[in-house]
Amino acid sequence: MTVVRYERRGPVAVVTMNRPEYRNAQNSAMTYALDEAFYRAVADDEVKVIVLAGEGRHFSAGHDIGTPERDAHVSFERKAVLWWDHVGKEGAESRFARESEVYLGMCRRWREIPKPTIAMVQGACIAGGLMLAWVCDLIVASDDAFFADPVVRMGIPGVEYFAHPWMMPPRIAKEFLYTGDRMPARRAYEVGMVNRVVARDELETETFALAEKIAAMPRLGLALTKKAVNQAEDLQGMHAGMDSVFGLHHLAHAHNAETSADSLAGMDPKSMKAAADGS
Ligand code: ZN
């Protein structure tokens, strides 16, 4: 089964994560398939807008930390950063190499896609799933969608793409991280993290209506506008801020590896869920 589907609907390319049996948990196979799909959409002159979707009930449960197709120890041809492969390296060297490429690097690469991107989010959008929604320019959420970054439970200060204090006010970001609580779509709308909240059965119609509207604008105008806003965000410290937090993130992984079962503090999807349910 293909882990990412690609289709064209007029001027809109639809890139769909397709591991619904694992709530679209993102392994490296999916990461590189997403990259290929985005590349294809950028190269196609007929495509004006890109929609990122998740098959099934949930947008994304985050990075794959426990499915049978977890492929963290597999080499892929690197696309995002000029760094050596993580395979065959040990400890922090391996983690830093891998996460620089497949998490921070890939997300930054996708944020710079020179065409407007819209995340169409239903159900869970957790941790690594947030990164995928956040790199998109707009987010349309259904009323059953929720957002969470529970990795503080692993002793880690947020996911690798640390955009939190730019995606929501800093005080809200702290609450979001400190509690690991689910932020419902309505609340995400209130704090400015999503553009629209619509009924679940209208999610697709509303998202594509928005995409079609944007698609009527000139290509270069859209690309320059995107660059303008992204540059403004970076002038507000987003790029440099994420670099500095990436160091803290890896300090946390290393501390976990030194003092517990592994770099995730021995947590897996099961124990994360149990901890969340118990709180
Ligand atoms: Zn990490």
Residues whose N, C-alpha, C, O or C-beta is under 5 A from the ligand:
A	BS01	ZN	E99
